[in-house]
Amino acid sequence: MASTYSFGLLILFYVLLVLEFLVPSGGLIGVAAVASAVACLVTAFSHSVFLGTVYSLVIMASTPVVLMLVIKLWPHTPIGRRILNRRPGQADPQRPQKVTESGVAYPDLIGRSGDALTDLLPSGRARIGGDALDVTCLDGPVDAGKAVHVVDISGGRIRVRRGEGFKATPDESSDPNVVDRDSPAASDLSFDMDDFE
C-alpha cells in the first residue's frame, strides 16, 4: 500500500512541477511539488530502503530532464507567449527602428547636415533634414544657428560635430575624442611650437 502512495505522490510531484511553469502562483505550486517529492520519499523509505533508494534516484535523474523540457516548451505555451509578449512562431522580438517625424530612419541621418536650434552644451536641439531633433555634439558647445553634421547614432542618440560636409570615418564615429584636422574643431587645437619655448 505504501508503494502505491509513493507512486501517486511521485506523479503528483511531476504534475505540480509542470503546473508551476504554466500557472502563475508566486511559487506556491513549486513548494507543493517539493512537499510532494519529500512525502513520496518518506513513504517509499517507510516501505523499504530499496524502494526509497529507487525513488530517490528516479527523482534526481528525471527532475532536471523534466525542467529542461518544460523550460524549452514554456515560450510556446499561451502563458509563456503572453509573458514574453510574442506571437506564435515569433523567434525573437525586434525593436522597431527609430524614425524622425518625416519618416527618416535614424541610421539614414548619418552624413546629413543641419543647424543648431538651441545652444548645444553639448546636448540640445538641431534641425536636420527639416526635423527638429535632440542631438549631442561631440566637439563640445555649439552656438544656436551654427552648422552641425551627423556623424553617429549610438543608443538611439544622434551625435553631431560642428560644421558642414564633415565626413566621419568608422573610427571617429566610435571615438568621441578623435578630431578631424580639417574640421572647425581642429582649429581650436592648432598651436605653434614657438608657443612652448
Secondary structure, DSSP 8 states (H G I E B T S, - for coil): -HHHHHHHHHHHHHHHHHHHHHS--TTHHHHHHHHHHHHHHHHHHHH-HHHHHHHHHHHHHHHHHHHHHHHHHGGGSHHHHHHHT--TT--S------B-TTS-BGGGGTT-EEEESS-BSSEEEEEETTEEEEEEETTS-B-TT-EEEEEEEETTEEEEEESSS----HHHHH-TT---TTSHHHHTT---GGGG-
